[in-house]
Amino acid sequence: MDLSHWIERHAAFAPDKVALVCAGRAWSYGELSRAIAQMAATLADRGVLSGDRVAHLGYNSAQQLLLLFACARLGAVFVPLSWRLAPPEHRIMLSDCQPRLVMVDEPFVDSSAALRDLPGATVWVCVGPARSGWITLEEMLGAAHTVSPATSQGSLDSPVLLCYTSGSTGQPKGVLLTQNALFYNAVNSTHMHDMSSRDVVLTSLPLFHVGGLNIQTLPALHCGATVILHARFDPGAVIDALQTQGVTLTVLVPAQFEQLAADARWAQLRAGTLRSISTGSTIIGTAEYRRHARAEVPLLQVYGATETCPIAAYQRAPDAAQHPGSVGKVALHCELRLVDDTGQEVPQGATGEIWIRGPNVMTGYWGKPTESAAALADGWYHSGDVGHLDQDGNLYVDGRRTDLIISGGENIYPAELENVLSQCPDLAEVAVVGRPDARWGEAVVAVVVPKPGRQVSPDSVVELLRGQVARYKLPREVVVAQSLPRTALGKLMREQIKTSVRRSASVETT
């Protein structure tokens, strides 16, 4: 049994049920099942064997899902590449995993041409018009033979997904996830969302990220639900879909909320079928939660990482409004520990590093045994995040261990200060980082971005924090910036901010 069995069995029970709506086409479960068999035959004909890697570069499409399920059937590994990255960054990843086949969508064919000298990638396929030196997808599919279920080489224990981390603090690492990890992640998602075959899921996040692929998209196909897949995030298209296509569940990250809010229709949106919106990718404090939440639709926070597939903790609809700053309780099929620097569990309410254990956790980093052993020491995934639990077991993420600022021997977590500052109506963005300081070891620096037409002074920023946090946590400098660097999913790129703070002239506020 492998992941493609999900689609095969749903096709047996409800062959005409719509599984996927994408690029103006609706795929039934029966059609999707046949297309997966054809794609598996295509890959096998081109020499893809169990354990081989198959990479894809392009916008969200049905081909990505077909490749994933076909790889599951063959025991191969699917490698989704971020289209937001540049060719040199793709070269690093492809050189690392050495795929047997690379499929590239039309908009990225020209920029990928220089990558074709890489070793190991013996087949380069373009989706779109014929190009010199490329095999087209249509040519490849037309040459395939039918693959019967008996020829499946994959199993739930087989690795199936290799996702590269952003590499914001160094070289990207390939996170290897098994079919079983995706299965248990789907079960966790089903519990989180009360998901069923009656749901209609809207996916506008990129599938190259586990958030777009695994929070709702694959779980919906496991449930026999319908997925509406947008090629790219477009605020207007999302609002149209929520209004007219019967969407019941969707995932939106904070960066998307900001773009949606710029459309006047968002504030007046009445999506009668929408049961909840899930969000994550970055720490969302109480103030930001209340800013994005809609009275009629619960906003559910989810916590995890690429290494946890990603669902490790989450809120359910009854709990969301009661604990707005929390990421919820540990997932149904996960265990969680909060530990100090010696690996001992911290008391309830105290801050500790978040460790996760469960069948959804990665097997390791591709080709990096030392890093894998460190991340999975003692049988737990060491997240590098720090958080605390309240008396009811709700998890609050306080930040990253690497973001910790030690000033005068005191530990300061940026998220605490950022949550306070985010309540200021004059501020659009906030980041708190540490800067080396000869006297204190590190000095707290607040970097703030005013909203358009608003002005803030360094003193006013410090006053917002005075009385809300201990004096030793107050910023010694405030930098007023035009914007903050973020990843594709809205995560602050703190290393870039730290570098900029060290180089730029700042305003002293002590």
C-alpha positions in Angstrom: 0.0 0.0 0.0 1.2 3.5 -0.8 -0.3 7.0 -0.9 -1.7 6.6 -4.4 -4.0 4.0 -2.8 -6.0 6.9 -1.3 -7.0 8.1 -4.8 -7.5 4.6 -6.1 -9.9 3.7 -3.3 -11.9 7.0 -3.5 -12.2 6.4 -7.2 -13.7 3.0 -6.5 -16.2 4.4 -4.0 -17.1 7.7 -5.8 -15.4 7.8 -9.3 -17.4 10.9 -10.4 -16.7 13.0 -7.2 -14.7 16.1 -8.0 -11.3 15.7 -6.5 -9.4 18.7 -7.9 -10.3 22.0 -9.6 -7.2 23.6 -11.2 -6.5 25.8 -14.2 -10.1 25.7 -15.4 -10.4 21.9 -15.3 -12.2 19.7 -12.8 -10.7 16.3 -12.1 -12.9 13.5 -10.7 -11.4 10.9 -8.4 -11.7 8.4 -11.3 -9.8 10.7 -13.7 -7.2 11.5 -11.1 -6.6 7.9 -10.4 -6.1 7.1 -14.1 -3.8 10.1 -14.5 -1.6 8.9 -11.6 -1.3 5.5 -13.2 -0.3 7.1 -16.5 2.2 9.3 -14.8 3.7 6.4 -12.9 4.1 4.5 -16.2 5.7 7.6 -17.7 8.3 7.9 -15.0 9.0 4.2 -15.1 9.5 4.3 -18.8 12.0 7.1 -18.3 14.1 5.0 -15.9 12.8 6.3 -12.6 13.3 3.5 -10.0 12.5 3.1 -6.3 14.6 5.7 -4.4 15.2 8.0 -7.3 14.4 11.6 -7.1 11.9 13.5 -9.3 12.0 17.3 -9.2 9.4 19.9 -10.3 9.8 23.6 -10.9 6.6 25.6 -11.5 3.5 27.2 -10.1 0.8 25.1 -8.4 -0.6 22.6 -10.8 -2.2 19.2 -11.2 1.1 17.9 -12.4 2.7 18.4 -9.0 0.1 16.2 -7.3 0.3 13.6 -10.1 4.1 13.5 -9.7 3.8 13.1 -5.9 1.3 10.2 -6.1 3.2 8.6 -9.0 6.4 8.8 -7.0 4.6 7.2 -4.1 3.6 4.3 -6.3 7.1 3.8 -7.6 8.8 4.3 -4.3 10.5 7.4 -5.7 11.0 10.7 -4.0 9.3 13.9 -5.1 11.3 17.2 -4.9 9.2 20.4 -5.3 11.4 23.4 -6.0 10.5 26.9 -5.1 9.8 29.1 -8.1 10.7 32.1 -6.0 14.4 31.1 -6.0 17.0 32.0 -8.5 18.8 29.4 -10.8 22.0 29.4 -8.7 19.9 28.4 -5.7 18.2 25.7 -7.7 21.6 24.4 -8.8 22.6 23.9 -5.1 19.5 21.9 -4.4 19.6 19.8 -7.6 23.3 19.1 -7.1 22.5 17.9 -3.7 19.7 15.5 -4.5 20.7 14.6 -8.1 17.2 13.8 -9.5 16.6 11.3 -12.2 14.0 13.5 -13.9 13.3 17.3 -13.7 10.0 18.7 -14.9 9.9 22.4 -15.5 6.8 24.6 -16.3 6.9 26.9 -19.3 7.6 30.2 -17.5 10.9 28.7 -16.0 12.3 26.8 -19.0 14.6 29.5 -20.2 16.0 30.3 -16.8 16.6 26.6 -16.2 18.4 25.8 -19.4 21.8 26.5 -17.8 21.1 23.8 -15.1 20.9 20.9 -17.6 24.6 20.2 -17.2 24.0 18.8 -13.7 25.0 15.2 -13.2 22.2 12.7 -12.5 19.3 14.6 -14.0 19.1 12.4 -17.1 15.6 13.5 -18.3 14.5 17.2 -18.6 10.8 17.7 -19.3 9.1 20.9 -20.2 5.4 21.5 -19.6 4.3 23.6 -22.6 5.4 24.2 -26.2 8.2 22.1 -27.6 11.7 23.4 -27.0 14.9 22.3 -28.6 16.7 19.7 -26.5 13.7 19.2 -24.2 11.1 16.4 -24.0 7.6 17.7 -23.7 5.2 16.3 -21.1 2.8 15.4 -23.9 5.5 13.4 -25.7 6.4 11.6 -22.5 2.8 10.8 -21.5 2.0 9.5 -25.0 4.8 6.9 -24.9 3.8 5.4 -21.6 2.2 2.0 -20.9 -0.4 1.3 -18.3 0.9 0.5 -14.9 -1.2 -1.9 -12.8 -1.4 -1.6 -9.0 0.6 -4.8 -8.7 3.7 -3.1 -10.1 3.8 -0.6 -7.2 7.2 -0.5 -5.5 6.3 2.1 -2.9 5.1 1.5 0.7 4.2 3.6 3.6 7.7 3.2 5.0 9.2 4.6 1.7 10.6 8.2 1.6 8.4 10.2 -0.7 8.9 13.9 -0.2 12.2 16.0 -0.1 11.5 19.6 0.8 14.4 22.1 1.0 14.4 24.6 3.8 14.8 28.2 3.0 18.5 28.3 3.9 18.0 31.7 5.5 20.9 31.0 8.0 23.1 28.9 5.7 23.0 26.3 3.0 19.5 24.8 2.5 18.9 21.4 3.9 16.6 18.7 2.3 14.1 17.4 4.7 13.2 13.8 3.9 9.6 12.7 4.8 8.1 9.2 4.4 4.7 8.2 3.1 3.8 7.3 6.6 4.7 10.8 7.8 2.3 12.3 5.2 -0.4 9.8 6.2 -0.2 10.7 9.9 0.0 14.4 9.1 -3.2 13.9 7.1 -4.9 12.3 10.2 -3.7 15.1 12.4 -5.2 17.6 9.9 -8.5 15.8 9.8 -8.8 16.1 13.6 -7.7 19.7 13.5 -10.3 20.8 10.9 -13.0 18.2 11.5 -12.4 17.5 7.8 -14.6 15.2 5.8 -15.4 14.3 2.2 -18.0 17.1 2.2 -15.3 19.8 2.5 -14.1 22.0 -0.2 -10.5 23.2 0.4 -9.1 26.3 -1.2 -5.3 26.2 -1.6 -3.5 29.4 -2.6 -0.2 28.7 -0.8 2.6 27.3 -2.9 2.8 23.5 -3.0 6.6 23.6 -2.8 6.1 24.4 0.8 4.8 21.8 3.3 2.2 24.4 4.5 0.6 24.5 1.1 0.9 20.8 0.4 0.3 19.2 3.7 -1.9 21.4 6.0 -5.0 20.9 4.0 -4.4 19.8 0.3 -3.2 16.2 0.8 -5.4 15.7 3.9 -8.4 16.7 1.8 -7.6 14.2 -0.9 -7.1 11.6 1.8 -10.6 12.4 3.1 -12.2 12.3 -0.4 -12.9 16.0 -0.3 -12.5 18.6 -3.1 -9.4 20.8 -3.6 -9.6 24.1 -5.5 -6.0 24.8 -6.4 -4.8 28.3 -7.4 -1.6 28.5 -9.5 -0.5 31.5 -7.4 -1.9 33.6 -4.7 -4.1 36.4 -6.0 -6.2 38.3 -3.4 -9.0 39.0 -5.9 -9.2 35.3 -7.0 -9.2 34.1 -3.4 -12.1 36.5 -2.5 -14.0 35.3 -5.6 -13.5 31.7 -4.7 -14.7 32.2 -1.1 -17.8 34.0 -2.3 -18.8 31.7 -5.2 -17.3 28.2 -5.0 -18.6 26.8 -1.7 -15.2 26.8 0.0 -15.4 25.4 3.6 -11.7 25.4 4.6 -8.6 27.4 3.6 -5.1 28.3 4.9 -3.9 31.9 4.8 -0.6 33.2 6.3 -0.2 36.7 7.7 1.4 38.1 4.6 -1.7 37.0 2.6 -4.0 38.6 5.1 -2.2 41.9 4.6 -2.8 41.7 0.8 -6.4 40.7 1.2 -7.0 43.6 3.5 -6.0 46.0 0.7 -9.1 44.8 -1.3 -12.2 46.6 -0.1 -14.3 43.4 -0.6 -12.4 41.6 2.1 -13.8 43.6 5.0 -17.4 43.0 3.7 -16.8 39.3 2.7 -19.7 37.0 3.6 -18.6 33.5 2.8 -21.5 31.5 4.2 -19.9 28.1 3.7 -16.5 28.9 5.2 -16.1 27.0 8.5 -12.6 28.1 9.4 -9.3 29.7 8.3 -6.1 28.1 9.4 -2.9 30.2 9.7 0.7 29.7 10.7 4.3 30.1 9.3 5.2 32.7 11.8 4.4 33.7 15.4 1.0 35.4 15.7 0.5 37.2 18.9 -2.8 38.1 20.5 -3.0 41.5 18.9 -2.3 40.2 15.4 -4.7 37.4 15.9 -7.5 39.8 16.7 -6.6 42.0 13.8 -7.0 39.1 11.3 -9.8 37.2 13.0 -13.3 37.4 11.6 -16.2 37.2 14.1 -18.1 34.6 12.0 -15.2 32.4 11.0 -12.7 30.8 13.5 -9.0 31.5 12.9 -7.1 28.4 13.8 -3.4 28.5 14.5 -1.1 25.6 13.5 2.4 25.0 14.7 5.1 23.0 13.1 8.1 22.9 10.7 9.1 21.3 7.5 10.7 18.7 9.7 7.3 17.8 11.2 5.4 17.6 7.9 4.4 20.3 9.3 1.5 19.7 11.8 2.7 19.3 15.3 0.3 21.4 17.3 -3.0 23.2 16.5 -6.1 24.8 17.6 -9.6 23.4 17.0 -12.6 25.7 16.3 -14.0 25.6 19.9 -10.6 26.7 21.4 -9.4 29.4 19.0 -11.2 32.5 20.4 -10.5 31.5 24.0 -6.7 31.3 23.5 -5.9 33.8 20.7 -2.2 33.9 21.2 -1.7 30.2 21.4 -0.9 27.6 18.7 -3.1 25.1 20.5 -2.5 21.7 21.9 -0.1 19.0 20.7 -1.4 17.1 17.7 -3.4 13.9 18.0 -0.5 11.7 16.8 2.4 13.7 18.3 4.2 14.0 21.6 5.7 17.3 22.9 8.3 18.2 25.5 9.6 21.5 26.7 13.2 21.2 27.9 16.0 23.4 29.3 19.6 23.5 28.1 20.4 20.2 29.9 17.4 18.3 28.3 15.3 18.3 31.4 11.6 19.2 31.2 10.8 22.7 32.5 7.9 23.3 34.9 4.4 24.3 33.6 4.5 28.0 32.5 8.3 28.1 32.1 10.0 28.6 28.7 11.8 25.7 27.2 12.9 24.4 23.8 10.1 22.6 21.9 10.8 18.9 21.2 8.4 16.9 19.0 8.1 13.1 18.5 5.7 11.3 16.3 5.3 9.3 13.0 5.0 12.6 11.1 8.6 13.7 11.9 11.3 13.5 9.2 13.8 10.7 8.9 16.6 13.2 8.6 18.3 15.7 6.3 19.3 14.4 2.9 23.0 13.5 2.8 23.7 15.2 6.2 24.1 12.6 8.9 25.7 14.9 11.4 23.0 17.5 11.2 20.3 14.8 11.2 21.7 13.2 14.4 21.8 16.6 16.1 18.2 17.5 15.1 16.8 14.0 16.1 18.9 13.4 19.2 17.3 11.3 21.9 14.5 10.2 19.5 12.9 13.7 19.5 13.0 16.4 16.9 14.7 19.4 18.5 12.8 22.3 16.9 15.0 25.2 18.0 11.8 27.0 18.9 11.1 28.0 22.5 7.7 28.1 24.1 5.6 27.6 27.2 2.5 25.7 28.2 -0.4 27.1 30.2 -2.3 25.0 32.8 -4.6 23.6 30.1 -1.8 22.4 27.9 -2.0 25.2 25.3 1.3 25.9 23.7 2.6 29.5 23.3 5.6 29.9 21.0 8.0 32.5 22.4 10.6 32.6 19.6 13.7 30.8 18.4 16.6 29.8 20.6 18.9 31.4 18.0 16.8 34.6 18.3 17.4 34.7 22.1 19.1 38.0 23.2 21.3 37.7 26.2 21.8 41.2 27.6 23.6 41.7 30.9 23.1 38.0 31.6 19.3 38.2 31.2 17.4 36.2 28.6 15.2 38.2 26.3 12.9 36.7 23.7 12.1 39.0 20.8 8.5 37.7 20.4 7.5 39.1 23.8 8.5 42.6 22.8 7.2 42.2 19.2 3.7 41.2 20.5 3.5 44.3 22.5 4.7 46.6 19.8 2.4 45.0 17.2 -0.6 46.5 19.1 0.5 50.0 18.1 -1.9 51.3 15.4 1.0 53.4 13.9 3.3 50.4 13.2 3.0 48.1 10.2 5.9 45.7 11.0 8.1 45.1 13.9 11.3 43.0 14.5 13.4 42.9 17.7 17.0 41.6 17.3 20.3 41.7 19.3 23.4 43.6 18.4 26.8 42.9 19.9 27.6 45.3 22.8 30.9 45.7 24.6 29.2 46.4 28.0 26.1 44.2 27.9 27.1 41.4 25.6 24.1 42.2 23.4 21.9 45.2 23.1 18.2 45.0 22.3 17.4 46.8 19.0 13.8 47.3 17.8 13.4 47.7 14.0 10.0 49.2 13.2 8.1 50.1 10.0 5.5 52.8 10.3 2.2 52.5 8.4 1.8 54.8 5.4 1.2 58.3 6.5 2.2 57.6 10.1 5.3 58.8 12.0 6.9 57.3 15.0 9.9 58.4 17.0 12.4 56.1 18.8 11.3 57.5 22.2 7.6 56.7 21.4 8.5 53.1 20.6 10.3 52.7 23.9 7.4 54.2 25.8 5.0 51.6 24.3 7.1 49.0 26.0 7.8 50.8 29.3 5.7 49.3 32.1 4.7 46.3 29.8 8.1 44.5 30.1 11.0 44.6 32.5 13.4 47.6 32.2 16.3 45.3 31.1 14.2 44.3 28.1 13.7 47.8 26.8 15.4 48.6 23.4 18.7 50.4 23.6 18.2 51.4 20.0 15.3 51.9 17.7 15.7 51.8 13.9 12.9 53.1 11.7 12.9 51.2 8.4 10.8 51.3 5.2 10.3 47.5 5.2 11.5 44.2 6.7 12.9 41.3 4.7 10.7 38.2 4.7 10.5 34.8 3.2 7.9 33.8 0.6 5.6 32.8 3.5 6.1 35.9 5.5 8.7 34.8 8.0 11.1 37.5 9.2 14.6 37.0 7.8 16.3 37.8 11.1 19.8 37.2 10.0 19.5 39.9 7.3 17.9 42.2 9.8 20.8 41.6 12.3 23.3 42.3 9.6 21.6 45.5 8.5 21.4 46.7 12.2 25.1 46.1 12.7 26.0 48.1 9.5 23.5 50.9 9.7 23.5 54.1 11.8 20.8 53.8 14.5 19.2 56.2 16.9 20.3 55.9 20.5 17.4 55.9 22.9 19.0 55.1 26.3 
